[in-house]
Amino acid sequence: MKTIYLFILGISLNTTIMFAQLKPVKYADGSQTLNGLAIQPTTKSSNKPGILMIPAWLGIDNASKAIAEDLAKLGYHVFIADIYGEGNYPKNTTEANKIATHYKTNYTEFQKRINLALQQLVKSGANADNIVAIGYCFGGTGVLEAARGHLNLKGVVSFHGSLARDAARTNETITTKVLVCHGADDPYESAEEITAFQQEMRDTKADWQMIYYANAVHSFTNPEAGNDNSKGAAYNEKAAKRSFEHLKLFLNEVLKK
């Protein structure tokens, strides 16, 4: 038992050391406490470019923390948003599906939580007029809602996010640049949803791109997703690296460094 305890303690300490540069930030939506993470860029810039990150449906995880640290090394202020709030963090995928579905359905609440996180990113030092939002899975859905909600963003990047939305919603012009990084074999996005999304982008006169990655399914950027494509969600190292390079190209295009 003592050996197991020491092993778990070692993992915990290791994780803490790994992400030591990420600083906890408490903020709120009314009476709801939210717990985000902020990290300062390794090299400072007078243009103070910022990246708002919306994590996947289980909330802030090691994958999002690692990406935030990588982006900070590239010179960006980064803030990882807490969409769910204290007391509402899912313990498993069943709970995650339930709460994520709530925000996808009640998209104005989703947009509000994203905007509150955006304000925290600015408070941490980012230029309010020089920010891109990126999101993974549930978070990928969120950044598309941020674009639809006209949040003050230069661009949004969705990694394996849901593209579906209520067809009854009115299309409004989208001025935020949009990049979608999508697994070519993602079983959770139907051909009909993809077609409808692309038509939405055309109808809203968006400046958009959609890149497909071969042999990639859902969650292809997350090393903790396993490697079995037959499960519908799996890590794909090649797709993860390629999509990160596409992210960097996008950031270099739309943000002032």
Disulfide bonds with the S-S distance in Angstrom:
none
